Amino acid sequence: MSTLEIEIEEARAQDVRVDDNILAIDLTDGRTIITPLAWYPRLVYGTPEERANFEINGDGRYLRWPDLDEDLTVAGILLGRPSGESQRSLKRWLEARAGAVRQLEHQVAEEKAKYGK
């Protein structure tokens, strides 16, 4: 096993930051990985609140955004791997997401009408 493989396998996340352009991961060894957010379309389409709701699992090896159903590995990010999600899968996810938003908006409108607001 090469030194690079060992470094990748042992890399662990301790904190994550996401803004409109980047995904930044602070590692336990002091390094920070910064990647373009465009590599992870579900994060691109997420709200700031959804992006801020993340989990670090597997002793820092795995990152999860439950609101966006997005899972990444620190090793994959270190290797420069963007999302492997197909365009077809992303399209289905976006359509389901839009449908959920429309349903919520409809429920809110019904509640407002019900109470005369």
PASEBA-1860 file (N, C-alpha, C; in nm, 3 decimals):
! residues 117
1> MSTLEIEI> 0.084/-0.117/0.000/0.000/0.000/0.000/0.089/0.124/0.000 ~ 0.057/0.218/-0.088/0.139/0.339/-0.097/0.105/0.436/0.015 ~ 0.196/0.532/0.035/0.175/0.635/0.136/0.049/0.715/0.105 ~ 0.024/0.745/-0.023/-0.094/0.820/-0.063/-0.221/0.744/-0.025 ~ -0.223/0.614/-0.048/-0.341/0.533/-0.012/-0.365/0.537/0.139 ~ -0.260/0.531/0.216/-0.273/0.536/0.362/-0.328/0.672/0.403 ~ -0.276/0.781/0.345/-0.324/0.916/0.378/-0.472/0.930/0.346 ~ -0.513/0.877/0.232/-0.654/0.887/0.192/-0.741/0.805/0.286
9> EEARAQDV> -0.699/0.683/0.316/-0.778/0.596/0.404/-0.789/0.654/0.545 ~ -0.687/0.723/0.591/-0.685/0.774/0.728/-0.743/0.915/0.740 ~ -0.773/0.979/0.630/-0.828/1.115/0.634/-0.966/1.112/0.698 ~ -0.988/1.202/0.792/-1.114/1.209/0.866/-1.163/1.353/0.872 ~ -1.292/1.372/0.850/-1.351/1.505/0.859/-1.382/1.539/1.003 ~ -1.362/1.667/1.037/-1.405/1.713/1.169/-1.504/1.828/1.157 ~ -1.506/1.895/1.041/-1.603/2.002/1.020/-1.625/2.019/0.870 ~ -1.741/2.075/0.835/-1.780/2.095/0.695/-1.840/2.234/0.682
17> RVDDNILA> -1.805/2.300/0.572/-1.866/2.429/0.538/-1.909/2.424/0.392 ~ -2.027/2.476/0.366/-2.078/2.482/0.230/-2.131/2.622/0.206 ~ -2.089/2.683/0.095/-2.150/2.809/0.055/-2.197/2.794/-0.089 ~ -2.226/2.902/-0.157/-2.281/2.892/-0.292/-2.181/2.843/-0.395 ~ -2.052/2.837/-0.360/-1.950/2.802/-0.457/-1.863/2.683/-0.419 ~ -1.845/2.658/-0.290/-1.750/2.555/-0.249/-1.804/2.464/-0.140 ~ -1.742/2.346/-0.134/-1.755/2.254/-0.022/-1.617/2.249/0.041 ~ -1.608/2.286/0.169/-1.480/2.285/0.241/-1.490/2.187/0.357
25> IDLTDGRT> -1.392/2.100/0.367/-1.391/1.998/0.473/-1.262/2.013/0.551 ~ -1.274/2.041/0.680/-1.158/2.045/0.768/-1.131/1.903/0.817 ~ -1.008/1.858/0.798/-0.969/1.724/0.840/-0.906/1.727/0.979 ~ -0.908/1.613/1.044/-0.854/1.604/1.179/-0.703/1.626/1.182 ~ -0.635/1.609/1.068/-0.490/1.628/1.066/-0.448/1.772/1.034 ~ -0.547/1.863/1.026/-0.516/2.003/1.002/-0.534/2.050/0.859 ~ -0.547/1.958/0.765/-0.568/1.997/0.626/-0.713/2.039/0.605 ~ -0.734/2.119/0.501/-0.868/2.156/0.456/-0.879/2.122/0.309
33> IITPLAWY> -0.982/2.050/0.274/-1.010/2.015/0.134/-1.116/2.114/0.085 ~ -1.093/2.175/-0.030/-1.191/2.265/-0.088/-1.219/2.218/-0.230 ~ -1.347/2.193/-0.260/-1.387/2.149/-0.393/-1.497/2.239/-0.445 ~ -1.515/2.244/-0.577/-1.625/2.323/-0.633/-1.759/2.261/-0.594 ~ -1.851/2.343/-0.552/-1.983/2.291/-0.517/-2.052/2.230/-0.639 ~ -2.019/2.279/-0.756/-2.079/2.229/-0.880/-2.057/2.078/-0.898 ~ -1.960/2.021/-0.830/-1.936/1.877/-0.838/-2.047/1.796/-0.770 ~ -2.127/1.863/-0.686/-2.228/1.794/-0.606/-2.363/1.862/-0.626
41> PRLVYGTP> -2.434/1.828/-0.734/-2.558/1.899/-0.771/-2.664/1.905/-0.661 ~ -2.677/1.802/-0.580/-2.779/1.809/-0.475/-2.745/1.918/-0.374 ~ -2.618/1.938/-0.349/-2.579/2.048/-0.260/-2.603/2.182/-0.328 ~ -2.581/2.188/-0.459/-2.606/2.312/-0.534/-2.752/2.352/-0.520 ~ -2.843/2.256/-0.532/-2.986/2.285/-0.527/-3.040/2.297/-0.384 ~ -2.960/2.266/-0.287/-3.004/2.275/-0.148/-3.010/2.418/-0.097 ~ -3.095/2.439/-0.001/-3.102/2.570/0.065/-2.986/2.581/0.163 ~ -2.954/2.701/0.207/-2.849/2.713/0.310/-2.878/2.629/0.434
49> EERANFEI> -3.005/2.622/0.473/-3.042/2.542/0.590/-3.019/2.394/0.565 ~ -3.054/2.347/0.446/-3.033/2.205/0.414/-2.884/2.172/0.406 ~ -2.807/2.263/0.352/-2.662/2.241/0.344/-2.596/2.240/0.481 ~ -2.652/2.320/0.573/-2.595/2.329/0.708/-2.630/2.207/0.793 ~ -2.730/2.131/0.751/-2.772/2.012/0.824/-2.698/1.891/0.769 ~ -2.580/1.867/0.822/-2.498/1.754/0.776/-2.459/1.668/0.895 ~ -2.418/1.546/0.863/-2.369/1.453/0.964/-2.232/1.405/0.921 ~ -2.145/1.390/1.018/-2.014/1.328/0.995/-2.021/1.191/1.060
57> NGDGRYLR> -2.009/1.086/0.980/-2.025/0.949/1.028/-1.899/0.866/1.003 ~ -1.901/0.744/1.056/-1.790/0.652/1.032/-1.657/0.705/1.077 ~ -1.654/0.763/1.196/-1.531/0.819/1.250/-1.470/0.924/1.156 ~ -1.558/1.000/1.088/-1.512/1.108/1.001/-1.489/1.070/0.857 ~ -1.520/0.946/0.821/-1.496/0.900/0.683/-1.610/0.936/0.587 ~ -1.729/0.956/0.642/-1.848/0.975/0.558/-1.921/1.103/0.596 ~ -1.974/1.169/0.494/-2.052/1.291/0.512/-2.192/1.266/0.458 ~ -2.291/1.313/0.532/-2.430/1.292/0.491/-2.510/1.419/0.512
65> WPDLDEDL> -2.591/1.453/0.410/-2.688/1.561/0.419/-2.825/1.496/0.410 ~ -2.889/1.466/0.524/-3.015/1.391/0.522/-3.128/1.462/0.448 ~ -3.135/1.594/0.456/-3.242/1.667/0.388/-3.229/1.660/0.236 ~ -3.108/1.635/0.188/-3.082/1.632/0.044/-3.056/1.491/-0.007 ~ -3.057/1.394/0.083/-3.027/1.255/0.049/-2.893/1.245/-0.026 ~ -2.793/1.314/0.027/-2.659/1.317/-0.033/-2.559/1.255/0.063 ~ -2.481/1.161/0.012/-2.378/1.093/0.089/-2.247/1.101/0.013 ~ -2.141/1.144/0.080/-2.008/1.154/0.020/-1.906/1.088/0.112
73> TVAGILLG> -1.795/1.046/0.053/-1.686/0.994/0.134/-1.570/1.092/0.129 ~ -1.500/1.102/0.239/-1.382/1.189/0.243/-1.278/1.137/0.144 ~ -1.262/1.006/0.137/-1.164/0.949/0.044/-1.197/0.987/-0.101 ~ -1.323/0.979/-0.139/-1.364/1.015/-0.274/-1.337/1.161/-0.305 ~ -1.363/1.246/-0.207/-1.338/1.388/-0.225/-1.188/1.414/-0.240 ~ -1.107/1.348/-0.157/-0.961/1.362/-0.168/-0.909/1.315/-0.304 ~ -0.975/1.215/-0.360/-0.934/1.164/-0.491/-0.986/1.250/-0.606 ~ -1.063/1.355/-0.573/-1.114/1.446/-0.677/-1.233/1.392/-0.752
81> RPSGESQR> -1.311/1.306/-0.687/-1.427/1.246/-0.754/-1.552/1.332/-0.732 ~ -1.607/1.385/-0.840/-1.735/1.455/-0.827/-1.849/1.354/-0.809 ~ -1.967/1.404/-0.790/-2.084/1.318/-0.774/-2.095/1.222/-0.892 ~ -2.130/1.099/-0.862/-2.149/1.000/-0.968/-2.294/0.985/-1.008 ~ -2.379/1.075/-0.958/-2.522/1.065/-0.987/-2.549/1.095/-1.134 ~ -2.633/1.014/-1.195/-2.667/1.034/-1.336/-2.761/1.154/-1.351 ~ -2.764/1.211/-1.469/-2.855/1.322/-1.497/-3.000/1.278/-1.480 ~ -3.029/1.156/-1.517/-3.165/1.102/-1.505/-3.207/1.095/-1.357
89> SLKRWLEA> -3.118/1.045/-1.274/-3.147/1.037/-1.130/-3.164/1.176/-1.070 ~ -3.077/1.268/-1.105/-3.087/1.404/-1.054/-3.218/1.468/-1.098 ~ -3.258/1.446/-1.221/-3.384/1.502/-1.271/-3.502/1.448/-1.191 ~ -3.503/1.317/-1.164/-3.612/1.259/-1.083/-3.614/1.320/-0.943 ~ -3.497/1.338/-0.884/-3.488/1.396/-0.751/-3.540/1.539/-0.751 ~ -3.502/1.618/-0.851/-3.549/1.757/-0.861/-3.700/1.764/-0.880 ~ -3.755/1.674/-0.962/-3.899/1.671/-0.983/-3.973/1.635/-0.855 ~ -3.922/1.537/-0.782/-3.985/1.499/-0.654/-3.977/1.614/-0.555
97> RAGAVRQL> -3.866/1.681/-0.554/-3.845/1.796/-0.465/-3.943/1.908/-0.498 ~ -3.960/1.937/-0.626/-4.053/2.042/-0.669/-4.196/2.003/-0.632 ~ -4.229/1.875/-0.648/-4.363/1.828/-0.612/-4.390/1.844/-0.463 ~ -4.292/1.817/-0.381/-4.308/1.831/-0.236/-4.328/1.978/-0.199 ~ -4.257/2.068/-0.265/-4.271/2.211/-0.239/-4.411/2.256/-0.279 ~ -4.458/2.212/-0.396/-4.593/2.250/-0.440/-4.699/2.200/-0.342 ~ -4.682/2.079/-0.293/-4.777/2.022/-0.197/-4.779/2.104/-0.068 ~ -4.663/2.141/-0.019/-4.655/2.222/0.102/-4.719/2.359/0.081
105> EHQVAEEK> -4.693/2.420/-0.033/-4.754/2.550/-0.064/-4.906/2.539/-0.068 ~ -4.957/2.431/-0.126/-5.101/2.407/-0.134/-5.160/2.392/0.007 ~ -5.093/2.318/0.094/-5.140/2.300/0.232/-5.144/2.433/0.306 ~ -5.042/2.515/0.288/-5.039/2.645/0.353/-5.154/2.732/0.303 ~ -5.178/2.731/0.172/-5.287/2.811/0.116/-5.422/2.763/0.170 ~ -5.440/2.634/0.184/-5.565/2.581/0.240/-5.584/2.624/0.385 ~ -5.477/2.622/0.463/-5.485/2.664/0.603/-5.519/2.813/0.612 ~ -5.460/2.893/0.526/-5.489/3.036/0.527/-5.635/3.061/0.491
113> AKYGK> -5.684/2.990/0.390/-5.823/3.006/0.349/-5.918/2.959/0.459 ~ -5.882/2.853/0.524/-5.964/2.796/0.631/-5.982/2.894/0.746 ~ -5.878/2.966/0.779/-5.882/3.058/0.893/-5.894/3.203/0.851 ~ -5.922/3.224/0.722/-5.947/3.360/0.673/-5.828/3.453/0.679 ~ -5.711/3.400/0.657/-5.590/3.483/0.661/-5.535/3.506/0.524
END
